[in-house]
Amino acid sequence: MNRILLFVIGVTVLAGCEFYEQDEYREYYVVEAYLVAYDPLPDIILSKTVPIEEEYVYSDASVNDASVEVRLLNADSTINERYTYGSGGEGLYYPTESAAVQEKQLYQLYVTLPGGDSIEAKTYVPGDFETVNRQELPDQYRYRGDKQIEITTTRSEYHTGRQAYYVFTVNAEKPDSTNLTPFYADLVGEQERSLQNYSVHSSGIINEGNYSPTPEGNITLKVPWLSIAFYGHNEVVTNAIDDNMYDFLRSQETQTGGFSLSPGEIQNIRYNINGGIGIFGSMARDKNRFEVLRPPR
Amino acid sequence: MRKTISLFLLLLPLIVSAQQTASLSGYITDTQTGETLIAANVALQGTRAGTTTNTSGYFNLQHIEAGTYTLLVTYIGYRQYKKEITLEENENRRLVIELIPKEYQLEEVVVQSDREQEEQRSIGTAQIETEFIRTVPSVFQADIFRSLQLLPGIKAASDFSSGLYIRGGSPDQTLILLDHTTVYNPSHFFGFFSTFNPDAVKDVRLYKGGYPAKYGGRLGSVLTIFNRDGNRNEFEGSVTLGMLASRASVEGPINKGSWIFSIRRSTLEPLLEILRKSQDNIPDHFSFLDVNGKINYDINADNKLSMALYAGNDNLRFPFAEDAGVRLHYGNQTFSGTWTHIFSEKIFSNFTVTGSRYFNFPSFNISGTPFKRSNNIYDFSAKGDVEYFRNDRHEFSAGFWAGLLTLKLHDKFDGDQTFSSRTHTPYGSFYLQDKWHITDRLTVTPGLRINGFSEGRYLRVGPRFSLEYRPSAGIRLQGAYGRYHQFLTVDSNEAFTGFDVWLTADEGVSPSAGNQYIVGIKTSPWKDYAVDTELYFRTMEDLFDPDPFLQDQAGLPYEKTFRFGKGYAFGTEILLERQAGRLTGFAGYTFGVTRRKFPGFNEPVEGGTARYYPPKYDRIHDLNVVLSYDLSSRWSVSAAFNYATGQAYTKPLGRTAAFNFPTSATSKQQLTVGKVNASRLPDYNRLDLSFSRDGTFWGFGEALWQFQLVNVYSRRNTWFYNYDLDENPAEREAVQLLPILPTISYTLNF
């Protein structure tokens, strides 16, 4: 009897040792670049992570002596064209020649680091799309009036045949606190949130599957009043994002908030970058400009 | 091979001939109320003949030699029943034995037989008395789940959660049955309390693991709760006034039966009104209500009918900012109708029809943009359980459970339907089990359960086996194995259960499965003391959880909305219990480890395969000491102390940001982490005290004052760490659990 109890206690004490130890901090190279269909090739930012306990000073974290190249790839992943980048200092790299990003093409980022290591990532630029009913839409809308902004666009295609993933962004032209709509005025005034948070204001990821296609195969996107943080002129941007931005956004937002994981559980962001972390994403977008009028008093 | 052995064990007894002798059967009831008593112990003194009552309060002893015996019946909190009986050859005696409650007995100490707590100490099983629930210190009000959380092997996610995390399993891995009916979200106040009103409850039994073939459908555990039947002898009632909620219960006899009706409602309105005058962001309305009802009718000695009803809901109306508000209405409704039929002296049966509905209707309206969700589960079923007492060696049981499960989920955003799904699936199961007393010392219980689930067309076979060997009177060696399947999962959060969405297995989404292995030793080393130890190991395969990274599931194939993984858990539980005397209570220690692995999660940043990691609720060491002492005939004091290893959390190691993210005016902060949940919060400890004073209310009835102090020394235990990345360097803030909380309640029984 006593032996059995001793055995149980012994097993318990042994098994009580924690074999799942916390890792030490490890430094990673960080890239940041966004390709937009039919926009010029973007600048690229290169930096390093900083331990969580230390102050983050971007100039100290930036990486300046790397060799950066963006490549337009063929369908078989062979290189079609190379775009070299020059260093602008402070971790900023700019294309040495002007070129427009092509829709429905595969691009590769290739960075050779000062120590000889490399970073590599690929992005497929989503198919461009356009608003087909802009002429029918008024330029002005009364905030929370009878009519909402309803944009009908063509579809954005993706090479895997997947549905489009959208993010809607509203850029306020005059993000002044006197122009805030009531909900955001409360957040800024009473709850002391930063006004800057809402000057560029985006939805979460919204799947194409939420919308019924029109007979022509287009989709109609209704802009909710919730997305309007400021009265006045607003640029409504519809973004169709690539897989890298999709993975980055959904995992980054889970990491810094949300209810889908237990409080205190933090998972790494899905970067889709070899040899480093960050984002090398792409998107197609379409912009429309409207004025949102204050409701009658 | 394993299936062949199981079948052999099941069929072997059929070829064993039985000798016709006398039998003894009947019901054990409370003499004061007529309530049947579940798991009461029945024995013939000086023989090995003994058993316990089933969930209908029925017992059966077969194959008794004719002669004169002393019949002993014991039950916790009741005076021992002892009577001499003489059984003739081929006599089938049926009795209704009435036990006298403890408060009516003259002796201070409850006399207990050797077979006391037989059922409660079966492998993997725990039972708590309703009296324990009512007297143990608890946050604001008596609560069944929070009382269960004190037992070894059962952990709480936090002070704010009544969820049951049993032997490494999440709450959805526990099947919760109220009067045979599945309850899908047994919580009030978004998980703070459980839905079960302690005034209405008769029996709470938890199969922590290795549960028998009678039950199925969950990977981990089964919690069965039976509401009281009501007083068959006289009308009586009780009223309890509490700080958070008040409750009332009335019951009484009807011709050949009884009824009971209980109601409980939160009473937060005055507190909210006061808070509203001094603080912002106080809900306009926040309440819960639940009602329980039951009616019983005995058609004759062989046939009984029972109908039970439960309805509960929570309501929240909260304008959390200017031009923004949230409403939430959620709850459960259950119904069951049971026909208890005794076919013969050897065959006892229960047939039940059940109905269960869970719903939640959250809605937000922010800046004139409404979001509405309608989430309903309807579960209608019929089940039957038949017990065949073939002889004194074999107790066969068999049964079925067939039902129709409907899950409906509809989302509307800004007036447009954005998501709509309806799952309508039949399910069914069948089980067979034999409790085989091979010798006086050795009992084995082989069983087999077959589960079918229409959605995805899954058929799963789950063998079960348990064994008990008694080398001496005070020692029971036990072991159990079972394979379990689960066809459902829940999208929930430990901090907030009001939005729970249940999802099913389907094509491409296999049901989860798992094995459980348990060994235990139950000892009674000294009079009135028990020391129980169990070791368990569980596997979890094909776990399917909603993908936490998925923001929008519209347009995605069903199987793409999940992450699939596996896990395991193992541990040891030790329980030291003092069962009688002025000082009673227990000390329970649990050593437990649980791990999960999901591809795409907890992978190294630089790439590689997913690693196992502990969920947040994993605690390695957990010690609970619960003591109750009768200071005098009127005063008693209870104390509950908990010490536990800090829960797992993920310590961020590095940071960076996406500075120019095109859809954001501010930088998108990024954290880099190593192993997920590889760090531990500070150890948890808390002491709660409860003082009770019995008295009378002007001769009108018995009264009870309860004064409780939760977290006596106001230790601010840590719930989790929040990292403020707006600060540079990032600042860590500890989000704390409950401070010291005094509560008072007054109960009047009339």
Interface residues (C-beta under 8 A of the other chain):
Chain A: M1 I4 L5 V8 V11 T12 A15 G16 E18 Y20 E21 Q22 D23 E24 Y25 R26 E27 Y28 V30 E32 Y34 V36 I45 S47 K48 T49 V50 P51 I52 E53 E54 E55 Y56 Y58 A61 R144 Q148 Q163 V167 T169 T181 P182 F183 Y184 A185 D186 L187 E190 Q191 S194 Q196 N197 Y198 S199 V200 H201 S202 G204 I205 I206 N207 E208 G209 N210 K222 P224 W225 L226 S227 I228 V237 N239 D247 F248 L249 R250 S251 Q252 E253 T254 Q255 T256 G258 F259 S260 L261 S262 P263 G264 E265 I266 Q267 N268 I269 R270 Y271 N274 G275 I277 G278 I279 M283
Chain B: A157 D280 A321 E322 D323 A324 I366 S367 G368 T369 F413 D414 D416 T418 F419 I475 N493 E494 A495 F496 F499 I521 T523 T533 L535 P546 P548 F549 L550 Q551 D552 Q553 A554 G555 L556 F570 T572 I574 F591 V593 G600 F601 N602 E603 V605 E606 G607 Y612 Y613 P614 P615 K616 Y617 I620 H621 Q647 A648 Y649 T650 K651 P652 L653 G654 R655 T656 A657 A658 F659 N660 F661 P662 T663 S664 A665 T666 K668 Q669 Q670 L671 T672 V673 G674 K675 V676 N677 A678 S679 R680 L681 W719 F720 Y721 Y723 L725 N728 P729 A730 V735
